[in-house]
């Protein structure tokens, strides 16, 4: 096992632990925690068994495993950023509605 594999597995283990603790504190719901756990487990498995993925790499015509991991990572991050942007827009809309409703309430006498 190479040094980078150890670092990747250790990183995945720490992130899985942080995901679990965030779920226990109620900061993540079940769906989010399962998604992130799947990501960390996949990272650990790809790091531990890179040779097992040769069957996946060949049909995709990817030169190296790292190329496939980088493309998948970029696609995953793009999806996460899109979802975060949607959530931010929804929160912004709710905040605008809240401020408008508070502004239209009866004003106290001066």
C-alpha positions as CSV (number, residue, x, y, z in Angstrom):
1,X,0.0,0.0,0.0
2,X,1.4,3.4,-1.0
3,X,1.5,6.5,1.1
4,X,-1.2,8.2,-0.9
5,X,-3.5,5.2,-0.4
6,X,-3.0,5.4,3.4
7,X,-3.7,9.2,3.3
8,X,-6.9,8.6,1.3
9,X,-8.2,5.8,3.5
10,X,-7.4,7.8,6.7
11,X,-9.1,10.9,5.2
12,X,-12.2,8.8,4.3
13,X,-12.3,7.3,7.8
14,X,-12.1,10.8,9.4
15,X,-14.8,12.2,7.1
16,X,-17.0,9.2,7.7
17,X,-16.7,9.7,11.5
18,X,-17.5,13.5,11.1
19,X,-20.5,12.6,8.9
20,X,-21.7,10.2,11.6
21,X,-21.3,12.7,14.4
22,X,-23.1,15.4,12.3
23,X,-25.9,13.0,11.8
24,X,-26.1,12.2,15.5
25,X,-26.3,15.9,16.3
26,X,-29.1,16.4,13.8
27,X,-27.1,18.5,11.4
28,X,-27.6,16.0,8.6
29,X,-30.8,14.1,7.8
30,X,-30.8,10.4,6.9
31,X,-30.6,10.9,3.2
32,X,-27.7,13.3,3.4
33,X,-25.7,11.2,5.8
34,X,-26.2,8.1,3.7
35,X,-25.1,10.0,0.6
36,X,-21.9,11.2,2.3
37,X,-21.2,7.9,3.9
38,X,-21.4,6.3,0.4
39,X,-19.0,8.9,-0.9
40,X,-16.5,8.2,1.9
41,X,-16.8,4.4,1.6
42,X,-16.4,4.6,-2.2
43,X,-13.2,6.7,-1.7
44,X,-11.8,4.2,0.7
45,X,-12.6,1.3,-1.6
46,X,-11.1,3.0,-4.7
47,X,-8.0,3.7,-2.7
48,X,-7.7,0.2,-1.3
49,X,-8.5,-1.7,-4.4
50,X,-7.5,0.3,-7.5
51,X,-6.8,-2.8,-9.6
52,X,-10.3,-4.0,-9.2
53,X,-11.5,-1.0,-11.3
54,X,-9.6,-2.0,-14.4
55,X,-12.8,-3.6,-15.8
56,X,-14.5,-0.3,-15.4
57,X,-11.7,1.8,-16.8
58,X,-11.2,-0.2,-20.1
59,X,-14.7,0.2,-21.6
60,X,-14.8,3.9,-20.7
61,X,-11.5,4.4,-22.5
62,X,-9.9,6.2,-19.6
63,X,-6.1,6.0,-19.5
64,X,-5.6,5.9,-15.8
65,X,-7.7,5.4,-12.7
66,X,-6.9,8.8,-11.4
67,X,-8.4,10.3,-14.5
68,X,-11.7,8.5,-13.9
69,X,-11.6,9.5,-10.2
70,X,-11.0,13.2,-11.1
71,X,-13.8,13.3,-13.7
72,X,-16.2,11.6,-11.3
73,X,-15.1,14.0,-8.5
74,X,-15.7,17.1,-10.7
75,X,-19.1,15.8,-11.7
76,X,-20.0,15.2,-8.1
77,X,-18.8,18.6,-7.0
78,X,-20.8,20.2,-9.8
79,X,-23.9,18.5,-8.6
80,X,-23.2,19.5,-5.0
81,X,-22.7,23.2,-6.0
82,X,-25.9,23.1,-8.1
83,X,-27.8,21.8,-5.1
84,X,-26.3,24.3,-2.7
85,X,-27.2,27.1,-5.1
86,X,-30.8,25.9,-5.3
87,X,-31.0,25.8,-1.5
88,X,-29.4,29.2,-1.2
89,X,-32.0,30.7,-3.6
90,X,-34.9,29.1,-1.7
91,X,-33.6,30.4,1.6
92,X,-33.1,33.9,0.1
93,X,-36.7,33.8,-1.2
94,X,-38.0,32.8,2.2
95,X,-36.0,35.6,3.9
96,X,-37.3,38.2,1.5
97,X,-40.9,37.0,2.2
98,X,-40.2,37.2,6.0
99,X,-38.8,40.7,5.8
100,X,-41.7,41.9,3.7
101,X,-44.2,40.5,6.0
102,X,-42.5,42.0,9.0
103,X,-42.2,45.4,7.3
104,X,-45.9,45.4,6.4
105,X,-47.0,44.7,10.0
106,X,-48.5,47.4,12.1
107,X,-45.9,50.0,13.0
108,X,-45.6,51.0,16.7
109,X,-46.7,54.6,17.4
110,X,-43.9,57.2,17.5
